[in-house]
Amino acid sequence: MSTIIALRGPMGSAKSSFALTLPGRKFIFDLEYGAKRAVWRVPADSYTIWQPPLSKEVLAASLEFRKGDRVRGKLELRRAINQKYLAVLQDPEYQTIVFDTARELWVIQHQSLLQEKQDDQIAKALASKPKSVTDELVEQNLDWRTQLIPIEYAQPNGWMSNIINLAKQPVFDKNLVLINHERDKYALRPDGKGGLTEQPTGEKELDGWNKTLDLADWVLVTSSQLIFGVNGSKAHTEFKIRVEKSPVGADLVGLELTD
């Protein structure tokens, strides 16, 4: 029976390493190019790493990308991920699929739709331009859409839900691990002037798709702490993982395991 696991934690807290300890062979969508830092801990035949096929032009454009520029490569990347994901779902060699990170997957989903909207913009502009105006000049002077409107997020939300739901289908039955970073949690607090403002609470929350926690079976939080040596022993890093959501009862919530 498939299990959906959402992981969050700060950088260097062994999120990817934990995913590699799950049973069976793993297929890792290494969307942030960081998985290779963790795989040295496990046998080489227990996983496969796949990284996004980005062109040199897209990579070069990302160096100078600013809000308001044309989005490039995200639509093609979403399609490449979908194609590979469907292939892995149907491959009995793999029992667990890991998205490292699921936040980057979410960014690709909604940015690919924005790219489609921008492509529609230029198609309409080119269709109505005077013959004396070059296509390049039209593109350079187009006022690109910079974001989706709220109602348009229904489409990428649906794509993310489908990724999770497909893994749970009996015909595929794959474990799915969604790795995420974390961010400061904000809440409305008195501002000292009679009003309320968003202020940090001192707590952390998942930095990613906002439906992740609802659709996950398990929610796990990783952390690490440097333990200084005593009586001549060497300092070492202690890794912890805490259960925030459990499909087998509330008794496990709050349980903390130490490596």
C-alpha positions as CSV (number, residue, x, y, z in Angstrom):
1,M,0.0,0.0,0.0
2,S,1.4,3.4,-1.0
3,T,2.4,6.0,1.5
4,I,2.7,9.8,0.9
5,I,5.4,11.4,3.1
6,A,6.0,15.1,3.4
7,L,9.3,16.1,4.8
8,R,10.4,19.6,5.9
9,G,13.5,20.9,7.6
10,P,16.4,23.3,7.3
11,M,19.3,22.9,5.0
12,G,21.6,20.1,6.0
13,S,19.2,18.3,8.3
14,A,19.3,15.0,6.4
15,K,15.9,15.3,4.6
16,S,17.3,13.6,1.4
17,S,19.2,11.1,3.5
18,F,16.1,10.0,5.3
19,A,14.2,9.5,2.0
20,L,17.0,7.1,0.9
21,T,16.4,4.9,4.0
22,L,12.9,3.9,2.8
23,P,12.5,0.3,1.6
24,G,13.0,-0.7,-2.0
25,R,14.6,1.0,-4.9
26,K,14.2,4.8,-5.1
27,F,13.8,7.1,-8.1
28,I,14.9,10.6,-7.2
29,F,13.7,13.7,-9.2
30,D,16.7,15.9,-8.2
31,L,15.1,19.2,-9.1
32,E,17.6,21.3,-7.0
33,Y,20.7,19.3,-8.0
34,G,21.5,18.4,-4.4
35,A,20.7,14.7,-4.1
36,K,24.2,13.5,-4.8
37,R,25.4,15.0,-1.5
38,A,23.3,12.4,0.3
39,V,23.6,9.2,-1.8
40,W,27.1,8.3,-0.6
41,R,25.4,6.8,2.5
42,V,23.5,4.1,0.6
43,P,24.4,1.4,-1.9
44,A,24.6,2.7,-5.5
45,D,22.1,0.1,-6.7
46,S,19.4,1.3,-4.4
47,Y,18.5,4.5,-6.2
48,T,18.4,6.3,-9.6
49,I,18.9,10.1,-9.8
50,W,17.2,12.1,-12.6
51,Q,18.0,15.8,-13.1
52,P,16.2,18.3,-15.3
53,P,17.3,18.5,-18.9
54,L,17.8,22.2,-19.2
55,S,19.3,23.8,-22.3
56,K,22.3,26.1,-22.2
57,E,20.1,28.9,-23.4
58,V,17.7,28.5,-20.5
59,L,20.4,28.2,-18.0
60,A,22.2,31.3,-19.3
61,A,18.9,33.3,-19.3
62,S,18.3,32.4,-15.7
63,L,21.4,34.4,-14.6
64,E,19.7,37.7,-15.7
65,F,16.1,36.8,-15.0
66,R,14.0,39.5,-13.4
67,K,10.3,39.8,-12.6
68,G,8.6,40.9,-15.8
69,D,10.9,39.0,-18.1
70,R,9.7,36.2,-20.4
71,V,9.6,32.8,-18.7
72,R,11.6,30.2,-20.6
73,G,12.0,26.5,-20.2
74,K,9.4,25.8,-17.5
75,L,6.8,24.4,-19.9
76,E,9.3,22.0,-21.5
77,L,10.5,21.0,-18.1
78,R,7.0,20.2,-16.8
79,R,6.4,18.0,-19.8
80,A,9.7,16.2,-19.3
81,I,9.0,15.6,-15.6
82,N,5.5,14.3,-16.5
83,Q,6.9,11.9,-19.1
84,K,9.5,10.6,-16.8
85,Y,7.1,10.3,-13.8
86,L,4.6,8.3,-15.8
87,A,7.4,5.9,-16.9
88,V,8.6,5.4,-13.3
89,L,5.1,4.8,-12.1
90,Q,4.8,1.9,-14.5
91,D,8.3,0.5,-13.7
92,P,8.1,-2.3,-11.1
93,E,11.8,-1.8,-10.4
94,Y,11.0,1.2,-8.2
95,Q,9.0,1.2,-5.0
96,T,9.5,4.9,-3.9
97,I,9.6,8.1,-5.8
98,V,11.2,11.2,-4.3
99,F,10.8,14.8,-5.4
100,D,13.7,16.8,-4.1
101,T,12.3,19.3,-3.7
102,A,8.6,19.4,-4.0
103,R,8.7,23.1,-3.7
104,E,10.7,23.3,-6.9
105,L,8.1,21.0,-8.5
106,W,5.4,23.4,-7.5
107,V,7.3,26.4,-8.9
108,I,7.7,24.5,-12.2
109,Q,4.0,23.8,-12.3
110,H,2.7,27.4,-11.9
111,Q,5.6,29.0,-13.8
112,S,4.9,26.7,-16.8
113,L,1.4,27.9,-16.9
114,L,2.6,31.5,-16.8
115,Q,4.9,30.7,-19.7
116,E,1.9,29.4,-21.7
117,K,0.0,32.6,-21.0
118,Q,3.1,34.6,-22.2
119,D,3.2,32.4,-25.3
120,D,-0.4,33.3,-26.0
121,Q,0.5,37.0,-25.6
122,I,3.2,36.9,-28.2
123,A,1.1,34.9,-30.6
124,K,-1.6,37.5,-30.5
125,A,0.9,40.4,-30.8
126,L,2.6,38.8,-33.9
127,A,-0.7,38.1,-35.6
128,S,-1.7,41.8,-35.4
129,K,1.7,43.5,-36.0
130,P,2.4,45.6,-39.1
131,K,4.5,43.9,-41.7
132,S,7.3,46.5,-41.3
133,V,7.8,45.4,-37.7
134,T,10.1,42.5,-37.0
135,D,9.1,39.6,-34.7
136,E,12.1,40.3,-32.5
137,L,11.0,43.9,-32.0
138,V,7.5,42.8,-30.9
139,E,8.9,40.4,-28.4
140,Q,11.4,43.0,-27.0
141,N,8.7,45.5,-26.4
142,L,5.9,43.3,-25.1
143,D,4.6,44.0,-21.6
144,W,4.8,40.4,-20.3
145,R,2.4,39.1,-17.8
146,T,4.3,38.7,-14.5
147,Q,2.0,36.4,-12.5
148,L,-1.1,34.3,-12.6
149,I,-4.4,35.6,-11.3
150,P,-5.9,33.7,-8.4
151,I,-8.4,31.7,-10.4
152,E,-5.7,30.5,-12.8
153,Y,-3.9,28.6,-9.9
154,A,-6.6,26.0,-10.1
155,Q,-4.8,24.4,-13.0
156,P,-1.3,24.0,-11.4
157,N,-3.1,23.0,-8.1
158,G,-4.8,20.2,-10.1
159,W,-1.5,19.1,-11.6
160,M,0.1,18.8,-8.2
161,S,-2.9,16.8,-6.9
162,N,-2.7,14.5,-9.8
163,I,0.9,13.7,-9.2
164,I,0.1,12.6,-5.6
165,N,-3.1,10.8,-6.5
166,L,-1.5,8.8,-9.3
167,A,1.1,7.3,-6.9
168,K,-1.7,6.1,-4.7
169,Q,-3.6,4.2,-7.5
170,P,-3.5,0.4,-7.0
171,V,-2.3,-0.1,-10.5
172,F,0.9,1.9,-9.6
173,D,1.1,1.7,-5.8
174,K,4.2,3.8,-5.2
175,N,5.5,5.5,-2.1
176,L,5.9,9.2,-2.7
177,V,8.3,11.5,-0.7
178,L,7.8,15.2,-1.0
179,I,10.9,17.0,0.3
180,N,10.6,20.7,1.3
181,H,12.6,23.4,2.9
182,E,11.0,25.5,5.7
183,R,10.4,29.2,6.2
184,D,9.4,31.5,9.1
185,K,5.8,31.4,10.1
186,Y,4.0,34.7,10.3
187,A,0.8,35.7,12.1
188,L,-1.1,38.9,12.8
189,R,0.2,40.6,15.9
190,P,-0.4,44.0,17.5
191,D,1.8,46.6,16.0
192,G,1.8,49.0,19.0
193,K,-0.2,51.6,17.1
194,G,-3.6,50.1,17.6
195,G,-3.4,47.9,14.5
196,L,-2.3,44.5,13.4
197,T,0.6,43.5,11.2
198,E,2.1,40.2,9.9
199,Q,5.0,39.3,12.2
200,P,7.2,36.3,12.6
201,T,6.0,33.9,15.4
202,G,9.4,32.2,16.0
203,E,8.0,29.0,14.5
204,K,8.7,27.4,11.1
205,E,6.4,26.0,8.5
206,L,6.7,24.1,5.2
207,D,7.9,26.2,2.3
208,G,6.0,24.8,-0.7
209,W,2.7,23.9,-2.1
210,N,0.0,24.8,0.4
211,K,-2.0,21.6,0.0
212,T,1.0,19.3,0.8
213,L,0.1,18.8,4.4
214,D,-3.5,17.9,3.7
215,L,-2.7,15.2,1.1
216,A,0.3,13.7,2.9
217,D,-0.2,10.6,5.1
218,W,2.9,11.3,7.1
219,V,4.4,14.8,7.9
220,L,7.9,14.6,9.3
221,V,10.2,17.4,10.4
222,T,14.0,17.0,10.4
223,S,16.5,18.9,12.4
224,S,20.2,18.8,13.3
225,Q,22.4,19.9,16.2
226,L,26.1,20.0,16.7
227,I,27.0,18.0,19.8
228,F,30.4,19.0,21.3
229,G,32.7,16.3,22.5
230,V,33.4,15.7,26.2
231,N,36.2,13.9,27.9
232,G,38.2,13.8,24.7
233,S,35.4,12.5,22.4
234,K,35.0,14.2,19.0
235,A,32.2,16.6,18.2
236,H,29.4,15.2,16.0
237,T,26.2,16.2,14.4
238,E,23.0,14.7,15.8
239,F,20.1,14.4,13.5
240,K,16.4,14.2,14.6
241,I,13.1,13.6,13.0
242,R,9.8,14.5,14.5
243,V,6.3,13.2,13.6
244,E,3.8,16.0,12.9
245,K,1.1,13.9,11.2
246,S,0.5,10.1,11.3
247,P,-2.0,7.9,9.5
248,V,-2.0,5.3,12.3
249,G,-3.2,7.5,15.2
250,A,-2.4,10.6,17.2
251,D,-0.3,8.7,19.6
252,L,2.7,9.0,17.3
253,V,2.4,12.7,16.8
254,G,5.2,14.5,18.6
255,L,7.4,11.4,18.6
256,E,11.0,12.3,18.0
257,L,13.7,9.9,16.8
258,T,17.4,10.5,17.0
259,D,20.1,9.2,14.7
